Amino acid sequence: MNQQDLLFLVLILITLSTLTIIIVQFVRSRRRGGSEDSRGSGNWWEGPWDDDRKS
């Protein structure tokens, strides 16, 4: 196994890990769903500055 093969395997491992993390985060956010106006159900891009508008 030469250096190019090792680099290829590492890149595949990084890609698979990234895809797995993205899929898990997507499934968790879909499962969390529910009522829009319940506290703590905000999306990951909503910060605490968005809580004032929900009330």
OpenMM code with the backbone's topology and positions (N, CA, C; nanometers):
from openmm import Vec3, app, unit

residues = "MET ASN GLN GLN ASP LEU LEU PHE LEU VAL LEU ILE LEU ILE THR LEU SER THR LEU THR ILE ILE ILE VAL GLN PHE VAL ARG SER ARG ARG ARG GLY GLY SER GLU ASP SER ARG GLY SER GLY ASN TRP TRP GLU GLY PRO TRP ASP ASP ASP ARG LYS SER".split()
positions = [
    Vec3(0.0854, -0.1175, 0.0000),
    Vec3(0.0000, 0.0000, 0.0000),
    Vec3(0.0900, 0.1239, 0.0000),
    Vec3(0.0757, 0.2036, -0.1024),
    Vec3(0.1605, 0.3219, -0.1100),
    Vec3(0.0887, 0.4444, -0.0508),
    Vec3(0.1543, 0.5575, -0.0572),
    Vec3(0.1028, 0.6779, 0.0068),
    Vec3(-0.0259, 0.7271, -0.0607),
    Vec3(-0.0390, 0.7097, -0.1892),
    Vec3(-0.1588, 0.7540, -0.2602),
    Vec3(-0.2808, 0.6712, -0.2187),
    Vec3(-0.2612, 0.5408, -0.1999),
    Vec3(-0.3706, 0.4553, -0.1540),
    Vec3(-0.4154, 0.4948, -0.0134),
    Vec3(-0.3216, 0.5240, 0.0710),
    Vec3(-0.3535, 0.5641, 0.2078),
    Vec3(-0.4304, 0.6966, 0.2092),
    Vec3(-0.3888, 0.7913, 0.1283),
    Vec3(-0.4585, 0.9190, 0.1177),
    Vec3(-0.6007, 0.8979, 0.0684),
    Vec3(-0.6190, 0.8124, -0.0295),
    Vec3(-0.7514, 0.7820, -0.0821),
    Vec3(-0.8410, 0.7217, 0.0260),
    Vec3(-0.7880, 0.6299, 0.1041),
    Vec3(-0.8662, 0.5692, 0.2117),
    Vec3(-0.9034, 0.6710, 0.3197),
    Vec3(-0.8123, 0.7595, 0.3521),
    Vec3(-0.8408, 0.8621, 0.4525),
    Vec3(-0.9490, 0.9568, 0.4020),
    Vec3(-0.9415, 0.9959, 0.2759),
    Vec3(-1.0434, 1.0836, 0.2195),
    Vec3(-1.1806, 1.0168, 0.2167),
    Vec3(-1.1845, 0.8896, 0.1849),
    Vec3(-1.3116, 0.8157, 0.1877),
    Vec3(-1.3661, 0.8098, 0.3304),
    Vec3(-1.2800, 0.7858, 0.4277),
    Vec3(-1.3223, 0.7807, 0.5670),
    Vec3(-1.3783, 0.9151, 0.6133),
    Vec3(-1.3122, 1.0235, 0.5774),
    Vec3(-1.3601, 1.1568, 0.6149),
    Vec3(-1.4957, 1.1855, 0.5490),
    Vec3(-1.5098, 1.1495, 0.4225),
    Vec3(-1.6358, 1.1722, 0.3518),
    Vec3(-1.7496, 1.0927, 0.4136),
    Vec3(-1.7251, 0.9668, 0.4440),
    Vec3(-1.8294, 0.8841, 0.5055),
    Vec3(-1.8672, 0.9349, 0.6439),
    Vec3(-1.7689, 0.9786, 0.7200),
    Vec3(-1.7979, 1.0333, 0.8529),
    Vec3(-1.8809, 1.1601, 0.8430),
    Vec3(-1.8469, 1.2469, 0.7500),
    Vec3(-1.9214, 1.3712, 0.7316),
    Vec3(-2.0643, 1.3430, 0.6888),
    Vec3(-2.0824, 1.2534, 0.5945),
    Vec3(-2.2181, 1.2182, 0.5512),
    Vec3(-2.2990, 1.1576, 0.6644),
    Vec3(-2.2365, 1.0732, 0.7452),
    Vec3(-2.3065, 1.0125, 0.8575),
    Vec3(-2.3521, 1.1182, 0.9569),
    Vec3(-2.2657, 1.2133, 0.9875),
    Vec3(-2.3013, 1.3192, 1.0822),
    Vec3(-2.4152, 1.4041, 1.0266),
    Vec3(-2.4104, 1.4380, 0.8985),
    Vec3(-2.5161, 1.5181, 0.8369),
    Vec3(-2.6493, 1.4435, 0.8408),
    Vec3(-2.6485, 1.3155, 0.8084),
    Vec3(-2.7719, 1.2367, 0.8077),
    Vec3(-2.8287, 1.2244, 0.9485),
    Vec3(-2.7433, 1.1992, 1.0470),
    Vec3(-2.7906, 1.1867, 1.1858),
    Vec3(-2.8508, 1.3186, 1.2332),
    Vec3(-2.7860, 1.4297, 1.2046),
    Vec3(-2.8397, 1.5600, 1.2442),
    Vec3(-2.9733, 1.5864, 1.1755),
    Vec3(-2.9868, 1.5507, 1.0493),
    Vec3(-3.1118, 1.5713, 0.9774),
    Vec3(-3.2241, 1.4882, 1.0380),
    Vec3(-3.1965, 1.3613, 1.0673),
    Vec3(-3.2984, 1.2736, 1.1254),
    Vec3(-3.3380, 1.3224, 1.2643),
    Vec3(-3.2406, 1.3655, 1.3436),
    Vec3(-3.2725, 1.4157, 1.4773),
    Vec3(-3.3574, 1.5418, 1.4709),
    Vec3(-3.3284, 1.6313, 1.3762),
    Vec3(-3.4068, 1.7545, 1.3670),
    Vec3(-3.5478, 1.7245, 1.3167),
    Vec3(-3.5648, 1.6265, 1.2290),
    Vec3(-3.6981, 1.5890, 1.1813),
    Vec3(-3.7782, 1.5217, 1.2920),
    Vec3(-3.7116, 1.4386, 1.3721),
    Vec3(-3.7797, 1.3660, 1.4780),
    Vec3(-3.8224, 1.4602, 1.5896),
    Vec3(-3.7436, 1.5661, 1.6120),
    Vec3(-3.7716, 1.6600, 1.7202),
    Vec3(-3.8986, 1.7383, 1.6923),
    Vec3(-3.9277, 1.7718, 1.5673),
    Vec3(-4.0470, 1.8396, 1.5176),
    Vec3(-4.1478, 1.8865, 1.6210),
    Vec3(-4.2765, 1.8740, 1.5915),
    Vec3(-4.3794, 1.9091, 1.6865),
    Vec3(-4.4299, 2.0503, 1.6681),
    Vec3(-4.4843, 2.1038, 1.7751),
    Vec3(-4.5467, 2.2355, 1.7723),
    Vec3(-4.4424, 2.3446, 1.7536),
    Vec3(-4.4779, 2.4426, 1.6735),
    Vec3(-4.3847, 2.5520, 1.6466),
    Vec3(-4.3663, 2.6426, 1.7670),
    Vec3(-4.4727, 2.6607, 1.8478),
    Vec3(-4.4626, 2.7574, 1.9559),
    Vec3(-4.4221, 2.6958, 2.0892),
    Vec3(-4.3789, 2.5723, 2.0921),
    Vec3(-4.3290, 2.5151, 2.2179),
    Vec3(-4.1858, 2.5605, 2.2403),
    Vec3(-4.1493, 2.5818, 2.3659),
    Vec3(-4.0148, 2.6305, 2.3973),
    Vec3(-3.9111, 2.5228, 2.3683),
    Vec3(-3.7961, 2.5625, 2.3187),
    Vec3(-3.6876, 2.4679, 2.2967),
    Vec3(-3.6973, 2.3885, 2.1683),
    Vec3(-3.7923, 2.4219, 2.0821),
    Vec3(-3.8035, 2.3448, 1.9587),
    Vec3(-3.7442, 2.4192, 1.8403),
    Vec3(-3.6607, 2.5173, 1.8669),
    Vec3(-3.6020, 2.5964, 1.7593),
    Vec3(-3.5030, 2.5159, 1.6779),
    Vec3(-3.4789, 2.5621, 1.5589),
    Vec3(-3.3817, 2.4966, 1.4726),
    Vec3(-3.2410, 2.5393, 1.5102),
    Vec3(-3.1422, 2.4695, 1.4561),
    Vec3(-3.0035, 2.4951, 1.4969),
    Vec3(-2.9572, 2.6336, 1.4558),
    Vec3(-3.0197, 2.6938, 1.3535),
    Vec3(-2.9750, 2.8255, 1.3101),
    Vec3(-3.0445, 2.9380, 1.3876),
    Vec3(-3.1428, 2.9022, 1.4714),
    Vec3(-3.2118, 3.0034, 1.5496),
    Vec3(-3.1410, 3.0197, 1.6831),
    Vec3(-3.0988, 3.1374, 1.7110),
    Vec3(-3.0312, 3.1633, 1.8374),
    Vec3(-3.1281, 3.2141, 1.9413),
    Vec3(-3.0780, 3.2480, 2.0583),
    Vec3(-3.1654, 3.2985, 2.1651),
    Vec3(-3.2307, 3.4307, 2.1285),
    Vec3(-3.1770, 3.5005, 2.0281),
    Vec3(-3.2355, 3.6275, 1.9867),
    Vec3(-3.3700, 3.6077, 1.9185),
    Vec3(-3.4044, 3.4843, 1.8758),
    Vec3(-3.5320, 3.4577, 1.8122),
    Vec3(-3.6410, 3.4216, 1.9116),
    Vec3(-3.6073, 3.3995, 2.0381),
    Vec3(-3.7074, 3.3574, 2.1360),
    Vec3(-3.8080, 3.4687, 2.1646),
    Vec3(-3.7665, 3.5938, 2.1537),
    Vec3(-3.8564, 3.7038, 2.1863),
    Vec3(-3.9741, 3.7126, 2.0901),
    Vec3(-3.9523, 3.6761, 1.9656),
    Vec3(-4.0579, 3.6852, 1.8653),
    Vec3(-4.1582, 3.5726, 1.8764),
    Vec3(-4.1215, 3.4601, 1.9387),
    Vec3(-4.2128, 3.3469, 1.9489),
    Vec3(-4.3200, 3.3678, 2.0535),
    Vec3(-4.2920, 3.4474, 2.1554),
    Vec3(-4.3886, 3.4654, 2.2656),
    Vec3(-4.4947, 3.5646, 2.2297),
] * unit.nanometer
topology = app.Topology()
chain = topology.addChain("A")
for resn in residues:
    res = topology.addResidue(resn, chain)
    for name in ("N", "CA", "C"):
        topology.addAtom(name, app.Element.getBySymbol(name[0]), res)
